[in-house]
Amino acid sequence: MSLSRYKGYTTIEQLKESEGKEVTLRGWVYNLRGKGKLQFIILRDGTGICQCVLFQSNVSEEIFQNGKLLTQESSVMITGKVVPTDKAPGGFEIDVTNLEIVTLAKDYPITPKEHGDAFLLEHRHLWLRSSRQHAIMRVRSAVVKAIRDFFDGNGFKLMDSPILTPNACEGTSTLFETQYFDLGKAYLSQSGQLYAEASAMALGRVYTFGPTFRAERSKTRKHLTEFWMVEPEMAFFDLNDDMDLAEDLVEYIVKFVLKTCQQELKTLERDTTMLEKVVRPFHRMSYSEAVEWLQKNKIPLITKVDGKEVETEFPWGEDFGSTQEEAIMEQFDKPCIIHRYPTEVKAFYMKRDPDNEKVVLAMDMLGPEKAGELIGGSQREDNYDLLLERIKHENLPEEEFQWYLDLRKYGSVTHSGFGLGVERTVKWITGAQHIREVIPFPRMIYRIVP
């Protein structure tokens, strides 16, 4: 169904279907130029940008003068003939026959000149209108569509996990808490995973998709306090199945964006050479193999002692930071999955490797081009006694996890899942420098407005 059914509504991205016809576009003035008897109005409508040419001889004097009144971001309705041209963005321009001003904008704050990051973030509600942010948001929309299409087309059912939860999923130090009526404290969800496991025991293959919250005091280019994550959970999947699915998903997302967002990637000046190499199979190595590589290539562990940075050989048992992840990925031109991490650096619900209890059946997918961790997942502990042991070891409240333990009492099976961060994926695909650019309204430790 096309919106053109409604009152002759035509969008800029539909102009190729109306070549030679008269249409009416509704949008905002992105830019203006021209003088004398000729004016060029660059119009945006959310689907694209179009050049509208206003000749004084083709319209009434009133319409031409209204055109001269226009300012950046004024809202207008422009009627005219669709004319093909190689010189205009999108390959078409409008030969204007009528122009109606909806609202004249006054003193629009984001002008074509350079603005600092702080200023742009203060005006994020307006910054979204710029060509770069517009392109990033359209890529984000495509990534979300690809995710949903992938899972919906492969027998998964969407199951919503609660955002307010009574306990932590991945540690208590990064929780946002609130008072929940007379029942005590509740927390904003770090992950939909635990509830997705219950859903998987009912429906087999499920996925949750929603916002998650981490109260981490991090200021890196890869961290937000509120972000979106998709989390599939699969009954009867082991770690190898989990890794295969993760590869399939990421390959599908990248191919979909390359196919449907060519103009957006061009606007972003994104070199897609590396993205075109994202084809299965991906690279894989165990955590132990990765540590050996770091030691061999003298990539150190950097710690602070008495306020000074100290470099030491990277030890087995330490979790990787961005320095180690980026160093490992310099040798690869597509994602790499690192698996079987030390038990002590991973979450309580991850199943220990039967062949080596020092490691768990966990995996992280790292992206190339300094993308960092795109996916984190694992095979879940399906044994009641071993899971209870881990809960006690982590000093977690047993009574609050009783429902979770029940999943291991009543028909427990091998099962696995993972989480993919939408913003990190979009940041990688678009080539954005900072994660704050790839979510409409970023939440960081120093920003909660607009």
Sequence and secondary structure as in RCSB ss.txt:
>XXXX:A:sequence
MSLSRYKGYTTIEQLKESEGKEVTLRGWVYNLRGKGKLQFIILRDGTGICQCVLFQSNVSEEIFQNGKLLTQESS
VMITGKVVPTDKAPGGFEIDVTNLEIVTLAKDYPITPKEHGDAFLLEHRHLWLRSSRQHAIMRVRSAVVKAIRDF
FDGNGFKLMDSPILTPNACEGTSTLFETQYFDLGKAYLSQSGQLYAEASAMALGRVYTFGPTFRAERSKTRKHLT
EFWMVEPEMAFFDLNDDMDLAEDLVEYIVKFVLKTCQQELKTLERDTTMLEKVVRPFHRMSYSEAVEWLQKNKIP
LITKVDGKEVETEFPWGEDFGSTQEEAIMEQFDKPCIIHRYPTEVKAFYMKRDPDNEKVVLAMDMLGPEKAGELI
GGSQREDNYDLLLERIKHENLPEEEFQWYLDLRKYGSVTHSGFGLGVERTVKWITGAQHIREVIPFPRMIYRIVP
>XXXX:A:secstr
  GGGTTTB  GGGGGGGTTSEEEEEEEEEEEEEETTEEEEEEE SS EEEEEEEGGGS HHHHHHHHH  TT E
EEEEEEEEE SSSGGGEEEEEEEEEEEE   S S  SS   HHHHHHTHHHHTTSHHHHHHHHHHHHHHHHHHHH
HHTTT EE    SEESS SS STT  EEE TTS EEEE S SHHHHHHHHHHHSEEEEEEEEE      STT  S
EEEEEEEEEET  HHHHHHHHHHHHHHHHHHHHHH HHHHHHTT   TTGGG  SS EEEEHHHHHHHHHHTT E
EEEEETTEEEEEE  TT    HHHHHHHHTT SS EEEEEEEGGGS TTB EETTEEEEEEEEEEEETTTTEEEE
EEEEB   HHHHHHHHHHTT  GGGGHHHHHHHHSS   EEEEEEEHHHHHHHHHT SSGGGGSSS  BTTB   
